[in-house]
Amino acid sequence: MVDTDVHHQVRDKSELYPYLSRHDRQRLEEFGLPRNGNLYQSSGGFKGARADCFGAGEDVDPRTRIDLFKEKLLDGCGIDCAILQGEYTPGVVALMDVDYSAALCRAYNDWTLEHWIGRDPRFRLALTLPLQNPELAVKEIHRLGDHPAVVAAYAVCGSPRLYGQRCYDPIYAACVEHGLALALHFSNEGNGVNPPPTAAGHPSYYAETYLVRPQFYQAHLSSFIFEGTFEKFPTLKVAFLESGFGWVPSFRWRADASWKALRAQTPWVKRLPSEYIAEHIRFSTQPFEDPEPPEAMLHLLEGMNADKTLMFASDFPHWDFDPPDAISRKLPAAMRQRVLSDNAFDTYPKLK
């Protein structure tokens, strides 16, 4: 079984000191780690990875506990391969100081390879990258992209630009060169250099941000398709992690209709958007949709070609993480192996 979305974290900033220059270490010592400034945490709506979720103790962040990952996820859930997406990433990639951002990304990647990948071969890594500066992001992909445990480039949805725009093309060329997927995950919307989390401004409550989250992915997906990303990079795969998937069938229908009506504006888009989605985009099971009546789930899965496009993700160690047996029970028997393992192997070439 492959878990395509788990989140680890440094326990203390000092863990990164050995991987930084003296100058950048001094900055980190004095000013601390850049944080994801979640606007809803202090109001009680954002639970995240609560320290008491897994008996880790109130003063211990479970994202820092490799022993907890091994006990509860790898051994406890029978996960053979878990792809790490650093929860330290969002604050770092919202910095205007791109050189410092790149230094912290390098340090975090090197620390992960030594202290997580080096301690259990079942872990894999999605590289933390300074995506706000594509040139520096490409340098980091070339530096570590051939490492056997590195399987993806990690991007968060909060961004000054939509990811299909041509300034990002060198990143995708580097991903293809090194056999990496692009892993897209919500976060950073409205933080740092990024625009508000919705087109209409800032919501009042976390429940609102949870409900509008698919819009981030839809905006980037539209950009990928209509900017011609997949015509330029026909082997690139993009994983949409923690995006939900109930919106996918209706998006496919609307995208196809828009392309048919307006295709003269984008002549480089050679195929139906739904065909690009089926070939290049993968969605994760977390959070899992629960439509009513239950048989509606079969129509939803059919409408998104889930046997080819849906991958298992636990979102461990967050409070609402999904173990694989809970997801397996909700899937048709014929689809379970595809979702729990095969689709991930098709998406991340270096897992094979």
KEVOKE-209000 format. One line per 2 residues: their letters; for each residue z, x, y of C-alpha. Coordinates in Angstrom, 3 decimals. Layout:
N
a = Z X Y  ...
***
This chain:
352
mv = 0.000 0.000 0.000  -0.863 1.159 3.509
dt = 1.243 0.203 6.533  -0.966 0.599 9.601
dv = 1.706 0.214 12.308  5.181 1.777 12.312
hh = 7.012 3.197 15.321  9.052 6.390 15.530
qv = 10.869 8.000 18.428  12.689 11.167 19.457
rd = 16.463 10.836 19.450  16.889 13.110 22.444
ks = 14.566 14.803 24.911  15.828 18.199 23.766
el = 13.903 17.751 20.512  10.715 18.366 22.501
yp = 11.887 21.534 24.280  10.508 23.992 21.675
yl = 7.010 22.552 22.119  6.810 22.828 25.919
sr = 6.147 25.638 28.367  9.158 26.827 30.377
hd = 7.899 24.964 33.449  7.404 21.637 31.646
rq = 10.682 22.032 29.776  12.505 22.419 33.086
rl = 10.885 19.242 34.368  11.902 17.362 31.238
ee = 15.459 18.711 31.407  15.860 17.632 35.023
fg = 14.050 14.307 35.094  14.146 13.050 31.494
lp = 11.554 11.227 29.419  9.160 8.808 31.093
rn = 10.040 5.356 29.812  8.062 2.217 29.183
gn = 9.435 0.132 32.046  9.501 -3.199 30.205
ly = 10.170 -5.809 32.886  11.805 -8.251 30.464
qs = 14.303 -6.056 28.609  17.249 -6.493 30.959
sg = 16.850 -10.291 31.030  17.441 -10.554 27.299
gf = 13.975 -11.545 26.164  12.801 -8.219 24.789
kg = 14.595 -7.289 21.583  12.548 -4.322 20.451
ar = 14.169 -2.145 17.785  17.792 -3.233 17.968
ad = 20.180 -0.567 16.786  21.992 -2.916 14.404
cf = 18.866 -4.279 12.700  19.173 -2.116 9.608
ga = 22.803 -1.096 9.671  21.978 2.034 11.651
ge = 24.996 1.599 13.890  25.146 0.276 17.410
dv = 24.686 3.700 18.996  21.734 4.771 16.844
dp = 18.120 3.830 17.535  16.515 3.065 14.146
rt = 13.209 4.476 15.405  14.785 7.931 15.323
ri = 15.981 7.738 11.698  13.518 9.172 9.201
dl = 16.054 8.533 6.436  16.027 4.840 7.368
fk = 12.213 4.768 7.261  12.236 6.339 3.812
ek = 14.957 4.083 2.420  13.974 0.728 3.926
ll = 10.205 1.039 4.319  8.632 3.670 2.087
dg = 10.909 3.329 -0.940  12.313 -0.147 -0.235
cg = 8.938 -1.801 0.361  6.797 0.424 -1.848
id = 4.683 1.747 1.023  2.481 4.628 -0.104
ca = 1.172 5.514 3.359  2.639 4.667 6.783
il = 0.770 5.414 10.025  3.106 6.473 12.827
qg = 2.492 5.211 16.361  4.978 6.784 18.749
ey = 7.040 4.382 20.812  7.494 7.216 23.269
tp = 3.816 6.917 24.199  3.590 4.154 26.860
gv = 5.593 5.761 29.654  3.856 9.096 29.162
va = 0.305 7.747 29.398  1.061 5.821 32.597
lm = 1.802 9.020 34.557  -0.425 9.978 37.469
dv = 0.419 13.650 36.800  -2.074 14.038 33.962
dy = -1.264 17.687 33.242  2.384 16.862 32.613
sa = 1.337 13.804 30.615  -0.904 15.977 28.420
al = 1.899 18.511 27.891  4.292 15.781 26.750
cr = 1.637 14.301 24.449  1.059 17.703 22.834
ay = 4.788 18.216 22.385  5.273 14.785 20.834
nd = 2.392 15.275 18.406  3.615 18.727 17.341
wt = 7.193 17.482 16.957  6.000 14.559 14.801
le = 3.916 16.792 12.547  6.846 19.125 11.958
hw = 9.779 16.725 11.732  8.177 13.595 10.225
ig = 4.933 14.497 8.492  6.456 17.760 7.314
rd = 9.382 15.941 5.685  7.475 13.230 3.821
pr = 3.771 13.330 2.895  3.561 9.531 2.948
fr = 3.509 9.554 6.748  0.289 9.780 8.743
la = -0.132 10.148 12.501  -2.074 8.375 15.246
lt = -2.295 11.001 17.984  -0.567 10.322 21.274
lp = -3.165 11.102 23.969  -3.290 11.207 27.801
lq = -5.978 8.534 27.871  -5.743 8.195 31.636
np = -7.653 11.511 31.655  -10.395 11.451 28.979
el = -11.119 15.182 29.313  -7.543 16.120 28.397
av = -7.478 13.491 25.663  -10.561 15.051 24.074
ke = -8.903 18.492 24.144  -5.967 17.123 22.171
ih = -8.262 15.473 19.630  -10.107 18.758 19.113
rl = -6.791 20.610 18.824  -5.289 18.437 16.079
gd = -8.077 16.164 14.874  -8.759 18.185 11.736
hp = -5.137 18.115 10.578  -5.157 16.233 7.246
av = -2.317 13.918 8.331  -3.954 12.889 11.613
va = -5.946 9.703 11.004  -6.334 8.013 14.395
ay = -6.226 8.260 18.162  -3.549 5.965 19.602
av = -4.355 3.846 22.690  -2.155 1.279 24.434
cg = -3.714 -1.806 26.035  -2.271 -1.141 29.478
sp = -4.976 0.937 31.135  -6.583 1.347 34.560
rl = -9.980 0.669 32.955  -11.318 -1.324 30.029
yg = -11.914 0.918 27.035  -15.599 0.190 26.586
qr = -16.459 1.864 29.891  -18.541 5.014 29.557
cy = -15.869 7.353 30.903  -14.166 6.986 27.503
dp = -17.269 7.855 25.488  -16.248 11.527 25.025
iy = -13.037 10.311 23.360  -14.974 8.197 20.871
aa = -17.421 11.026 20.214  -14.456 13.272 19.391
cv = -12.953 10.590 17.128  -16.208 10.293 15.200
eh = -16.518 14.084 14.952  -13.046 14.388 13.411
gl = -13.162 11.235 11.277  -10.535 9.334 13.285
al = -10.186 5.629 13.958  -9.038 4.317 17.331
al = -5.717 2.437 17.081  -5.193 -0.025 19.937
hf = -1.689 -1.421 20.503  -0.236 -3.599 23.247
sn = 2.103 -1.942 25.778  2.101 -0.566 29.299
eg = 0.531 -3.643 30.860  1.742 -3.733 34.465
ng = 3.414 -0.306 34.286  2.693 2.905 36.141
vn = -0.953 3.189 37.198  -1.901 -0.009 35.362
pp = -2.712 -3.474 36.794  -0.494 -6.593 36.266
pt = -0.086 -7.863 32.693  -2.147 -11.002 33.375
aa = -5.065 -11.790 35.662  -2.765 -14.162 37.561
gh = 0.156 -11.754 37.990  3.522 -11.199 36.329
ps = 5.061 -13.823 33.989  8.720 -14.801 34.352
yy = 9.765 -14.609 30.698  9.082 -12.451 27.677
ae = 7.951 -15.528 25.728  5.057 -15.818 28.180
ty = 4.014 -12.206 27.704  4.138 -12.712 23.942
lv = 1.809 -15.708 24.195  -0.726 -14.095 26.534
rp = -0.854 -10.808 24.634  -4.212 -11.599 22.950
qf = -5.878 -11.521 26.375  -5.352 -7.746 26.586
yq = -7.210 -7.262 23.338  -9.922 -9.767 24.213
ah = -10.658 -7.923 27.461  -10.987 -4.567 25.700
ls = -12.993 -6.108 22.854  -15.451 -7.681 25.294
sf = -15.801 -4.300 26.954  -16.456 -2.485 23.673
if = -19.174 -4.971 22.760  -21.012 -5.466 26.040
eg = -20.803 -1.843 27.204  -22.560 -0.909 23.954
tf = -19.811 1.280 22.479  -20.782 0.514 18.898
ek = -24.470 1.134 19.498  -23.522 4.592 20.759
fp = -20.954 5.215 18.004  -22.107 3.270 14.941
tl = -19.383 4.656 12.641  -16.406 4.126 14.985
kv = -13.669 1.782 13.768  -11.063 0.253 16.088
af = -7.789 -1.179 14.780  -6.248 -3.963 16.892
le = -2.552 -3.649 16.054  0.042 -6.340 16.777
sg = -2.602 -8.444 18.500  -2.223 -11.499 16.291
fg = -5.436 -12.871 14.808  -5.473 -16.632 15.374
wv = -7.695 -16.098 18.422  -10.382 -14.183 16.568
ps = -12.628 -17.026 15.242  -12.919 -18.753 18.630
fr = -13.559 -15.428 20.366  -16.387 -14.698 17.922
wr = -17.990 -18.060 18.633  -17.730 -17.745 22.414
ad = -18.908 -14.115 22.411  -22.009 -15.019 20.409
as = -22.793 -17.911 22.771  -22.327 -15.679 25.838
wk = -24.599 -13.003 24.404  -27.341 -15.512 23.601
al = -27.225 -16.942 27.123  -26.857 -13.668 29.060
ra = -28.335 -10.983 26.828  -30.934 -9.985 29.439
qt = -28.141 -8.319 31.429  -27.099 -6.083 28.527
pw = -30.287 -5.263 26.579  -28.546 -2.387 24.791
vk = -26.463 -4.922 22.833  -28.802 -5.326 19.878
rl = -26.783 -7.642 17.626  -24.518 -10.669 17.758
ps = -21.003 -9.791 18.957  -19.611 -11.307 15.766
ey = -21.578 -8.730 13.778  -20.076 -5.831 15.748
ia = -16.610 -7.319 15.225  -17.132 -7.654 11.481
eh = -18.325 -4.068 11.181  -16.141 -2.187 13.657
ir = -12.938 -4.117 14.485  -9.886 -4.523 12.272
fs = -6.831 -6.680 12.934  -3.270 -6.334 11.680
tq = -1.117 -8.923 9.947  1.823 -8.520 12.333
pf = 2.585 -10.922 13.932  1.396 -13.255 11.179
ed = 0.098 -16.665 12.217  1.643 -19.791 10.644
pe = -0.696 -22.717 11.377  0.038 -26.311 10.427
pp = -0.931 -27.730 8.012  -0.722 -24.665 5.726
ea = -4.274 -25.132 4.432  -5.466 -24.360 7.964
ml = -4.655 -20.738 7.182  -7.551 -20.588 4.726
hl = -9.978 -21.737 7.426  -8.556 -19.198 9.869
le = -8.884 -16.329 7.407  -12.409 -17.384 6.524
gm = -13.353 -17.683 10.211  -12.459 -14.044 10.883
na = -13.790 -12.541 7.623  -10.215 -11.531 6.817
dk = -11.144 -10.121 3.424  -12.877 -7.322 5.377
tl = -11.145 -7.286 8.776  -7.401 -7.854 8.192
mf = -4.969 -4.991 7.425  -1.274 -5.001 6.592
as = 1.160 -3.831 9.282  4.949 -4.141 9.172
df = 5.842 -3.130 12.765  8.864 -1.339 11.300
ph = 11.610 -0.890 12.471  11.493 -3.713 15.007
wd = 13.782 -6.683 14.538  10.876 -8.936 13.458
fd = 9.175 -6.509 11.060  7.250 -7.984 8.104
pp = 7.734 -6.571 4.592  4.573 -6.579 2.482
da = 5.846 -9.080 -0.082  6.361 -11.678 2.661
is = 2.771 -11.252 3.826  1.339 -11.133 0.324
rk = 2.740 -14.608 -0.440  0.807 -16.047 2.505
lp = -2.558 -14.660 1.409  -4.995 -15.945 -1.217
aa = -4.599 -13.869 -4.376  -8.175 -12.601 -4.225
mr = -7.561 -11.147 -0.758  -4.232 -9.367 -1.255
qr = -5.438 -5.962 -2.351  -8.008 -5.870 0.444
vl = -5.379 -6.618 3.088  -2.581 -4.452 1.656
sd = -4.689 -1.346 1.055  -8.481 -1.417 0.742
na = -9.283 -2.470 4.315  -7.128 0.337 5.677
fd = -8.982 2.888 3.550  -12.265 1.524 4.917
ty = -10.958 1.765 8.499  -9.266 5.172 8.468
pk = -11.735 7.585 6.812  -9.166 10.367 6.361
lk = -6.881 8.201 4.246  -9.324 8.501 1.353
***
